[in-house]
């Protein structure tokens, strides 16, 4: 007797901390309930759904482990301070968790934060004030300034985004907020639905 499937489930999963199973993981799933006659989504529809799940995962927790840069030598303290402008231990820990810092770089910045302040120098020019917030804090701040964020047309033009997968990659680089990523996702889903309506059920 042939086996009749009742549903199809797609699942993607990614650890929150590379190389640390105890750090937890995020899992996203999509289910397709099949009609009694056994028909259901074809391979192209399943592939699109799977790509959507992976793009959502990129937007939530960053790129997969395969995209994490290979082991590299530690940067010196001067470069680290100029790059990240650290002010709080929590933000340095966040940079480590996101793979921005090696363990050695993290240790150097923690020791730097615990050192006594340097003697006062001449006032910093106003143009330098834009570096007050560490790089890792930028997406968090941006996400709180209005849920809508920048217009979709501006995001498409600015980052040359042509698909939901590309939007997920831009979000993974922390260049857009999560709200902006969700607006892009709705844009591509509506465009796909519009294309399917124009093609009609008999155009496959």
C-alpha positions as CSV (number, residue, x, y, z in Angstrom):
1,X,0.0,0.0,0.0
2,X,1.5,3.4,-1.0
3,X,2.3,5.8,1.8
4,X,0.3,9.1,1.7
5,X,2.0,12.0,3.2
6,X,-0.2,14.4,5.2
7,X,2.2,17.3,5.6
8,X,5.7,18.5,4.6
9,X,7.8,20.3,7.1
10,X,11.0,22.4,6.4
11,X,13.3,23.3,9.2
12,X,16.5,25.4,9.5
13,X,18.5,25.7,12.7
14,X,21.6,27.7,13.7
15,X,23.6,27.9,17.0
16,X,23.6,31.3,18.7
17,X,27.3,30.9,19.6
18,X,29.7,29.2,17.1
19,X,31.5,26.3,18.8
20,X,29.5,26.5,22.0
21,X,26.5,24.0,22.0
22,X,25.5,25.2,25.4
23,X,24.8,28.7,24.0
24,X,21.5,27.6,22.5
25,X,20.1,27.6,19.0
26,X,17.4,29.2,16.9
27,X,15.1,26.9,14.9
28,X,12.6,28.1,12.2
29,X,10.0,25.7,10.6
30,X,7.4,25.9,7.9
31,X,4.7,23.3,7.4
32,X,2.7,22.5,4.3
33,X,-0.6,20.6,5.0
34,X,-1.3,18.3,2.0
35,X,-4.9,17.7,0.6
36,X,-6.3,14.2,0.6
37,X,-5.4,13.6,-3.0
38,X,-1.7,13.8,-2.1
39,X,-1.0,16.9,-4.2
40,X,1.2,19.6,-2.7
41,X,3.9,22.2,-3.4
42,X,6.3,21.4,-6.2
43,X,10.1,21.5,-5.9
44,X,10.4,25.1,-6.9
45,X,7.8,26.2,-4.2
46,X,9.7,24.2,-1.6
47,X,13.0,25.7,-2.6
48,X,11.6,29.2,-2.3
49,X,10.1,28.4,1.1
50,X,13.5,27.0,2.2
51,X,15.3,30.1,1.0
52,X,12.8,32.3,2.9
53,X,13.5,30.4,6.1
54,X,17.2,30.7,5.7
55,X,16.9,34.5,5.0
56,X,14.8,34.9,8.1
57,X,17.4,33.0,10.1
58,X,20.2,35.3,8.7
59,X,18.1,38.3,9.7
60,X,17.6,37.0,13.3
61,X,21.0,35.5,14.3
62,X,23.5,36.4,11.5
63,X,25.2,34.3,8.8
64,X,25.8,30.5,9.1
65,X,28.9,29.0,10.6
66,X,30.3,28.4,7.2
67,X,30.3,32.2,6.6
68,X,32.2,33.0,9.7
69,X,35.8,34.1,8.9
70,X,38.6,31.6,9.5
71,X,40.9,32.0,12.5
72,X,42.9,35.2,12.1
73,X,45.7,36.8,14.2
74,X,44.6,39.2,17.0
75,X,44.6,42.9,16.1
76,X,46.6,45.2,18.4
77,X,44.8,47.2,21.1
78,X,45.2,50.5,19.3
79,X,43.3,49.2,16.2
80,X,40.6,47.6,18.4
81,X,40.0,50.8,20.3
82,X,39.9,53.0,17.2
83,X,37.5,50.5,15.5
84,X,35.0,49.8,18.2
85,X,35.4,52.7,20.7
86,X,34.5,50.4,23.6
87,X,32.7,52.0,26.6
88,X,31.0,49.1,28.4
89,X,32.0,45.5,29.2
90,X,28.6,44.2,28.0
91,X,29.2,45.6,24.5
92,X,32.6,44.0,24.3
93,X,31.0,40.7,25.3
94,X,28.4,41.2,22.5
95,X,31.2,41.7,20.0
96,X,32.7,38.4,21.1
97,X,29.4,36.5,20.8
98,X,28.8,37.9,17.3
99,X,32.3,36.7,16.1
100,X,33.6,40.3,15.7
101,X,36.4,39.7,18.2
102,X,38.7,36.8,18.9
103,X,39.1,35.5,22.4
104,X,42.5,37.3,22.7
105,X,41.0,40.6,21.4
106,X,38.2,40.3,23.8
107,X,40.6,39.9,26.7
108,X,42.6,42.9,25.6
109,X,39.6,45.1,25.5
110,X,38.3,43.9,28.8
111,X,41.7,44.8,30.4
112,X,41.6,48.2,28.6
113,X,38.2,49.0,30.1
114,X,39.5,48.1,33.5
115,X,42.6,50.3,33.3
116,X,42.6,53.8,34.9
117,X,41.6,56.6,32.6
118,X,44.3,58.4,30.6
119,X,45.2,62.0,31.4
120,X,42.8,64.6,30.0
121,X,43.8,65.8,26.5
122,X,42.6,68.6,24.2
123,X,38.8,68.4,23.5
124,X,37.8,66.0,20.7
125,X,36.7,67.8,17.5
126,X,32.9,67.6,17.0
127,X,33.3,65.5,13.9
128,X,34.6,62.7,16.0
129,X,31.5,62.5,18.2
130,X,29.8,60.1,15.7
131,X,32.2,57.4,17.0
132,X,30.7,57.5,20.6
133,X,28.5,54.5,20.0
134,X,30.4,51.2,19.3
135,X,29.7,49.5,16.0
136,X,27.9,46.6,17.6
137,X,25.4,49.1,19.2
138,X,24.4,50.8,16.0
139,X,21.8,48.2,14.9
140,X,20.2,48.1,18.4
141,X,19.8,51.9,18.4
142,X,18.6,52.0,14.8
143,X,15.9,49.4,15.6
144,X,14.4,51.7,18.2
145,X,14.1,54.8,16.1
146,X,10.7,54.2,14.5
147,X,9.4,50.8,13.6
148,X,9.2,51.5,9.9
149,X,12.8,52.6,9.4
150,X,13.9,53.8,6.0
151,X,11.5,53.4,2.9
152,X,11.8,50.1,1.0
153,X,12.7,51.9,-2.2
154,X,15.6,53.6,-0.5
155,X,16.9,50.3,0.9
156,X,16.6,48.5,-2.4
157,X,18.6,51.3,-4.2
158,X,21.1,51.9,-1.4
159,X,22.1,48.2,-0.9
160,X,21.2,47.0,-4.4
161,X,18.9,44.3,-3.0
162,X,17.1,42.2,-5.6
163,X,15.8,39.3,-3.5
164,X,14.8,38.3,0.0
165,X,18.0,36.2,0.3
166,X,20.1,39.3,-0.4
167,X,18.0,41.3,2.1
168,X,18.9,38.6,4.7
169,X,22.6,38.9,3.9
170,X,22.5,42.7,4.3
171,X,20.7,42.2,7.7
172,X,23.3,39.7,8.7
173,X,26.0,42.4,8.2
174,X,23.9,44.6,10.6
175,X,23.5,47.3,7.9
176,X,19.7,47.4,8.3
177,X,17.4,47.1,11.3
178,X,15.1,44.1,11.8
179,X,12.1,46.3,11.1
180,X,13.6,47.3,7.8
181,X,14.3,43.6,7.0
182,X,10.7,42.7,7.7
183,X,9.5,45.5,5.4
184,X,11.7,44.1,2.6
185,X,10.4,40.6,3.3
186,X,6.8,41.9,2.8
187,X,7.8,43.7,-0.3
188,X,9.2,40.6,-2.0
189,X,6.4,38.4,-0.8
190,X,3.8,40.8,-2.2
191,X,5.7,41.0,-5.5
192,X,5.8,37.2,-5.8
193,X,2.1,36.9,-5.0
194,X,1.4,39.5,-7.7
195,X,3.5,37.6,-10.3
196,X,1.6,34.4,-9.5
197,X,-1.8,36.1,-9.9
198,X,-0.7,37.5,-13.3
199,X,0.6,34.1,-14.5
200,X,-2.6,32.2,-13.4
201,X,-2.9,28.6,-12.3
202,X,-2.3,27.2,-15.7
203,X,0.9,28.9,-16.5
204,X,3.3,26.4,-14.7
